Amino acid sequence: MHHPKHLLTPCYYISLLLTIIAAMVGYHFVYNKGIFFPSDIQVSTTYYTIVLWYVIISLPLSLKLFSLGVKRLKRFPDDGTREYYYKTYAIIRMMVITLGLIASILGFCIFQVKHLFWLAGICIIGLILSKPTEKRIDTDLTPLTPTEETTEDPTDEN
C-alpha cells in the first residue's frame, strides 16, 4: 500500500494553491475592477463576525478532533484501516482550515476589513501545523504496544 504522504502532500499543496488563487481573484476584482464594499456597512460586519466565529471554533476543534482520532486509530490492528481513516481525518482537517483561510482572504479583499487579514494569518499557521511529513505520519500510524494499551486511554482528557 502507498504511504499516506503520497496523497496528503498533494492535498496540502492544493490547499495552498486554492489560497493563492483566492488571493489573486480578490486582488483582481478589488484593485483592477474596483468591486468592493465599504467596511462600515452591515454586510461587512456580519461577514467578519461569521468568519471570526468560524475560525475561532473550527481551527482548534479540527486540530483537537484530529488528535483524538489519531489516538483512537492506534488501537486498530489493521494497517490499511488505520491509513484510510488517517487520510480521511487529515484531508478533512486541511479543508476546514483552508475554507476559513479562503473566506478570510476574500473578505479582506472585498470588504477591506483589516482584522480578516489577521484571521488569515492565524489560518495559515494552522495550515502549516497541518503539513504532512513522513516522520509525523509514521509516528501517528504506529500502533500501540501491549504495555501502552494498558496505560494509555485515548478518551482520557487529562
Secondary structure per residue as TSV (DSSP state, phi and psi in degrees):
chain	resnum	aa	ss	phi	psi
A	1	M	-	360.0	147.1
A	2	H	-	-71.3	149.8
A	3	H	-	-68.5	139.8
A	4	P	T	-58.7	-21.6
A	5	K	H	-62.8	-29.8
A	6	H	H	-67.9	-21.9
A	7	L	H	-97.9	-39.8
A	8	L	H	-75.0	-33.8
A	9	T	H	-64.0	-47.4
A	10	P	H	-61.6	-35.9
A	11	C	H	-63.2	-39.9
A	12	Y	H	-62.7	-46.0
A	13	Y	H	-72.7	-27.4
A	14	I	H	-66.0	-38.8
A	15	S	H	-60.7	-44.2
A	16	L	H	-64.9	-39.5
A	17	L	H	-64.6	-41.8
A	18	L	H	-61.9	-36.7
A	19	T	H	-65.5	-43.5
A	20	I	H	-65.1	-41.1
A	21	I	H	-62.9	-41.9
A	22	A	H	-61.8	-40.3
A	23	A	H	-65.4	-40.0
A	24	M	H	-66.9	-41.9
A	25	V	H	-64.9	-45.0
A	26	G	H	-60.8	-43.8
A	27	Y	H	-63.1	-44.6
A	28	H	I	-61.2	-49.0
A	29	F	I	-72.0	-32.9
A	30	V	I	-83.6	-49.9
A	31	Y	I	-89.9	-26.3
A	32	N	I	-94.1	-37.5
A	33	K	T	-98.2	-17.0
A	34	G	-	74.2	23.9
A	35	I	-	-93.1	105.7
A	36	F	-	-159.1	164.3
A	37	F	-	-110.9	145.7
A	38	P	-	-63.1	148.1
A	39	S	T	-76.0	-8.6
A	40	D	T	-97.8	6.2
A	41	I	S	-86.4	162.3
A	42	Q	H	-63.4	-34.3
A	43	V	H	-62.4	-43.6
A	44	S	H	-67.2	-37.1
A	45	T	H	-66.2	-41.9
A	46	T	H	-66.0	-44.7
A	47	Y	H	-60.8	-45.7
A	48	Y	H	-60.0	-43.2
A	49	T	H	-63.8	-43.0
A	50	I	H	-63.5	-47.1
A	51	V	H	-66.4	-39.5
A	52	L	H	-59.9	-48.9
A	53	W	H	-65.6	-37.4
A	54	Y	H	-61.1	-47.4
A	55	V	H	-68.0	-43.9
A	56	I	H	-62.7	-36.6
A	57	I	H	-87.0	-46.1
A	58	S	H	-75.0	-35.5
A	59	L	H	-64.5	-57.2
A	60	P	H	-66.5	-33.7
A	61	L	H	-65.4	-42.9
A	62	S	H	-67.2	-39.1
A	63	L	H	-66.4	-40.8
A	64	K	H	-69.7	-43.9
A	65	L	H	-63.8	-36.9
A	66	F	H	-63.2	-43.8
A	67	S	H	-62.1	-44.1
A	68	L	H	-65.8	-38.4
A	69	G	H	-63.4	-40.6
A	70	V	H	-65.9	-38.4
A	71	K	H	-63.7	-37.7
A	72	R	H	-73.4	-31.5
A	73	L	H	-65.6	-27.9
A	74	K	T	-62.0	-20.7
A	75	R	T	-84.2	-13.0
A	76	F	-	-72.1	131.9
A	77	P	S	-77.1	-26.0
A	78	D	-	-91.5	127.5
A	79	D	H	-64.0	-40.5
A	80	G	H	-62.9	-40.5
A	81	T	H	-66.5	-43.6
A	82	R	H	-60.6	-44.5
A	83	E	H	-65.9	-40.2
A	84	Y	H	-61.8	-50.3
A	85	Y	H	-68.7	-34.6
A	86	Y	H	-62.2	-46.8
A	87	K	H	-59.3	-44.2
A	88	T	H	-61.8	-48.5
A	89	Y	H	-61.3	-42.5
A	90	A	H	-67.7	-40.0
A	91	I	H	-67.5	-41.6
A	92	I	H	-61.9	-43.7
A	93	R	H	-60.3	-45.4
A	94	M	H	-65.2	-39.4
A	95	M	H	-70.2	-36.1
A	96	V	H	-64.1	-44.4
A	97	I	H	-68.1	-40.3
A	98	T	H	-64.5	-37.9
A	99	L	H	-60.8	-44.3
A	100	G	H	-63.9	-38.1
A	101	L	H	-65.5	-46.0
A	102	I	H	-66.1	-41.7
A	103	A	H	-62.6	-38.1
A	104	S	H	-67.2	-44.1
A	105	I	H	-66.9	-46.9
A	106	L	H	-64.6	-40.1
A	107	G	H	-63.6	-38.8
A	108	F	H	-61.8	-43.6
A	109	C	H	-70.5	-44.0
A	110	I	H	-78.2	-44.4
A	111	F	H	-97.6	-8.7
A	112	Q	-	57.6	35.7
A	113	V	-	-93.3	113.6
A	114	K	H	-64.7	-27.9
A	115	H	H	-66.3	-27.6
A	116	L	H	-67.7	-27.5
A	117	F	H	-64.1	-41.1
A	118	W	H	-70.0	-36.1
A	119	L	H	-63.1	-37.9
A	120	A	H	-62.1	-39.3
A	121	G	H	-62.3	-40.5
A	122	I	H	-64.0	-41.4
A	123	C	H	-65.6	-36.4
A	124	I	H	-63.5	-41.4
A	125	I	H	-61.5	-42.8
A	126	G	H	-62.4	-38.4
A	127	L	H	-69.3	-36.9
A	128	I	H	-65.0	-39.2
A	129	L	H	-66.2	-21.3
A	130	S	T	-91.9	1.8
A	131	K	-	-62.4	126.1
A	132	P	-	-78.5	123.8
A	133	T	-	-118.4	154.3
A	134	E	H	-61.5	-39.8
A	135	K	H	-64.9	-44.5
A	136	R	H	-65.4	-41.9
A	137	I	H	-63.5	-45.4
A	138	D	H	-62.6	-39.1
A	139	T	H	-65.0	-43.0
A	140	D	H	-67.7	-31.8
A	141	L	H	-92.8	-0.7
A	142	T	-	-70.2	124.1
A	143	P	-	-70.0	159.0
A	144	L	-	-70.7	144.0
A	145	T	-	-81.7	162.5
A	146	P	H	-56.6	-33.7
A	147	T	H	-73.1	-34.3
A	148	E	H	-70.7	-31.7
A	149	E	H	-63.2	-34.7
A	150	T	H	-81.9	-23.8
A	151	T	H	-99.5	-21.5
A	152	E	-	-111.1	129.2
A	153	D	-	-118.1	111.9
A	154	P	T	-67.8	-17.7
A	155	T	T	-87.1	-7.3
A	156	D	-	-73.8	124.9
A	157	E	-	-87.6	-6.0
A	158	N	-	-82.2	360.0
